[in-house]
Amino acid sequence: MDHELKVNSIDRLPAKTPTRRARAVAAKRSAILTAALEFFSQYGIHGTTLDKVAERANVSKSNLLYYFPSKEDLYIAVLKDLLDVWLTPLRALRCDQPPLDAIREYIRLKLEVSRDHPQASRLFCLEMLQGAPLLKAELAGDLRQLVEEKAAIIESWVANGKLSPVQPHHLIFMLWATTQHYADFATQVQAITGQSLKDESFFHQTVENVQRMVIEGIRVR
């Protein structure tokens, strides 16, 4: 009984507010990662120097190395952060959602990522084109497991007659390619249309058109 009371009282304790030092550390680390993403997405790991990153983040190089002991450590940290952002929409896909609504929402969320995090998308694309030498473990582990979980959901929708027959992996790959095009090839998109996802009307037009083309392809006839 005493043990239960102790556990319950611990459960009711308010979460600790981060100290000023903890907030400062988090802010500095975030500034370094943001600056690193900017350079890595433009010049890759080999064309980026820690001096430039430190200068952009407004920290000393020695301070940067305190948080990230090498350029490779910094690059991997950036990749893991962007992978988390990139996969958030896929994690939101749930089996209890109506399938077509779930796919529509996934498309909207992925296009929001392309709009709000174009540098992250471009860096991820660059890493893939180079054979993902520093991200292979993540791809073969957490990413593969997540994709298999979501592919099983899509497969169950097909088996229950809620979607037209489609191989789940190919549907996921097509959604990735379509939605990321607007970030990875933003220069091409803007050169042709004169617009980008930052333009509100063009963003909504893109969401509606991609949703319609995909949904009409997987809707049960």
C-alpha positions in Angstrom: 0.0 0.0 0.0 2.8 2.4 0.9 4.5 1.5 -2.3 1.4 2.3 -4.3 1.1 5.7 -2.6 4.7 6.5 -3.3 4.3 5.5 -7.0 1.1 7.5 -7.3 2.7 10.6 -5.7 5.7 10.3 -8.0 3.3 10.1 -11.0 1.7 13.4 -9.9 4.9 15.3 -9.6 5.1 18.1 -12.2 7.6 17.8 -15.0 10.8 19.7 -14.3 11.2 23.0 -16.1 14.4 23.0 -18.1 17.1 25.1 -16.5 18.5 28.2 -18.1 21.7 26.3 -18.9 19.7 23.4 -20.5 17.8 25.8 -22.7 21.0 27.5 -23.7 22.6 24.2 -24.6 19.6 23.1 -26.6 19.5 26.5 -28.4 23.2 26.3 -29.3 22.9 22.7 -30.5 19.9 23.6 -32.6 21.7 26.6 -34.2 24.6 24.4 -35.1 22.4 21.7 -36.7 20.4 24.4 -38.6 23.6 26.0 -40.0 25.1 22.5 -40.8 21.9 21.6 -42.7 22.2 24.7 -44.8 25.8 23.9 -45.9 25.5 20.2 -46.2 22.3 20.5 -48.4 24.2 22.8 -50.8 27.8 21.4 -50.8 27.6 17.9 -49.3 29.8 16.7 -46.5 33.0 17.1 -48.4 32.3 20.6 -49.6 31.4 21.8 -46.1 33.9 23.1 -43.5 33.3 23.2 -39.8 34.7 26.7 -39.7 31.8 27.9 -42.0 29.2 26.1 -40.0 30.6 27.5 -36.7 30.6 31.0 -38.2 27.0 30.7 -39.4 25.9 29.3 -36.1 27.7 32.1 -34.3 29.8 29.8 -32.1 33.5 29.1 -31.9 34.8 26.0 -33.7 36.0 24.5 -30.4 32.5 25.0 -29.0 31.0 23.2 -32.1 33.4 20.4 -31.5 32.3 20.1 -27.9 28.8 19.1 -29.2 29.9 17.3 -32.3 33.5 15.8 -32.1 33.9 15.6 -35.9 32.3 16.7 -39.2 31.1 13.1 -39.7 29.3 13.2 -36.3 27.7 16.5 -37.2 26.6 15.2 -40.6 25.1 12.0 -39.1 23.2 14.1 -36.4 21.8 16.3 -39.2 20.7 13.2 -41.2 19.0 11.6 -38.2 17.2 14.8 -37.4 15.9 15.2 -41.0 15.0 11.6 -41.3 12.8 12.0 -38.2 11.1 15.0 -39.8 10.8 13.2 -43.1 9.1 10.1 -41.6 6.7 11.9 -39.3 3.9 11.9 -41.9 4.3 8.1 -42.4 4.2 7.4 -38.7 0.8 9.2 -38.6 -0.7 6.6 -41.0 -3.0 4.4 -38.9 -5.1 1.3 -39.6 -8.2 2.8 -37.9 -8.4 5.6 -40.4 -10.6 5.5 -43.6 -8.0 4.5 -46.2 -8.7 7.3 -48.7 -8.7 9.9 -46.0 -5.5 8.5 -44.6 -3.7 8.7 -48.0 -5.0 12.2 -48.6 -3.7 13.4 -45.3 -0.4 11.7 -45.9 0.0 13.5 -49.2 -0.8 16.8 -47.5 1.7 16.2 -44.7 4.5 15.2 -47.1 3.9 18.2 -49.2 4.1 20.4 -46.1 7.5 18.8 -45.3 8.6 19.6 -48.8 7.4 23.2 -48.4 8.7 23.8 -44.9 11.9 21.7 -45.0 13.2 21.7 -48.5 16.9 21.7 -47.4 16.3 18.5 -45.4 14.6 16.8 -48.4 17.4 17.8 -50.7 20.1 16.6 -48.3 18.3 13.3 -47.9 18.1 13.0 -51.7 21.9 13.8 -52.0 22.7 11.1 -49.4 20.6 8.5 -51.3 22.3 9.4 -54.6 25.7 8.8 -53.0 24.6 5.4 -51.8 23.7 6.4 -48.2 27.2 5.5 -46.8 26.4 7.1 -43.4 22.8 6.3 -43.2 22.6 2.6 -44.3 22.1 1.3 -40.7 19.2 3.7 -40.2 17.6 2.7 -43.5 18.0 -1.0 -42.9 16.8 -0.7 -39.4 14.2 1.8 -38.2 13.1 3.0 -41.7 12.6 -0.5 -43.0 10.6 -1.6 -40.0 8.4 1.5 -40.2 7.8 1.0 -43.9 6.9 -2.7 -43.3 4.4 -1.7 -40.6 2.7 0.8 -42.9 2.8 -1.5 -45.9 1.0 -4.1 -43.8 -1.8 -1.6 -43.1 -2.1 -0.8 -46.8 -2.1 -4.5 -47.6 -5.0 -5.1 -45.1 -7.0 -2.3 -46.7 -6.5 -4.0 -50.1 -7.4 -7.4 -48.6 -10.6 -6.0 -47.1 -11.7 -4.4 -50.4 -11.1 -0.9 -49.2 -8.5 -0.1 -51.8 -7.9 -1.3 -55.4 -5.2 -3.9 -55.6 -1.9 -2.2 -55.2 1.5 -3.4 -54.0 2.1 -1.3 -50.8 5.8 -0.6 -51.3 5.3 0.8 -54.8 2.5 3.0 -53.6 4.8 4.4 -50.8 7.7 4.9 -53.2 5.5 6.7 -55.7 4.1 9.0 -52.9 7.7 9.8 -51.8 8.8 10.6 -55.3 5.9 12.7 -56.2 5.8 14.8 -53.0 9.5 15.2 -52.7 9.8 16.4 -56.3 8.6 19.8 -55.2 11.5 20.2 -52.8 14.3 18.4 -54.6 13.5 20.0 -58.0 12.1 23.3 -56.6 14.3 25.3 -59.0 12.8 23.4 -62.0 9.3 23.7 -60.7 9.7 27.5 -60.2 11.3 27.9 -63.6 8.4 26.3 -65.3 5.5 27.5 -63.3 6.9 30.7 -61.8 5.6 29.5 -58.4 6.7 27.3 -55.5 5.1 25.6 -52.5 5.7 28.8 -50.6 2.9 30.4 -52.7 -0.2 29.5 -50.8 -2.5 29.1 -53.9 0.1 26.9 -55.6 0.6 24.8 -52.5 -3.2 24.1 -52.3 -3.3 23.5 -56.0 -0.5 21.0 -55.7 -2.1 19.2 -52.8 -5.5 18.9 -54.5 -4.0 17.7 -57.8 -1.7 15.1 -56.3 -4.4 13.8 -54.0 -6.9 13.5 -56.9 -4.5 11.7 -59.2 -3.4 9.2 -56.5 -6.9 8.7 -55.0 -8.5 8.0 -58.4 -5.8 5.4 -59.0 -6.4 3.5 -55.7 -10.1 4.0 -55.3 -12.2 0.8 -55.4 -14.1 0.6 -58.7 
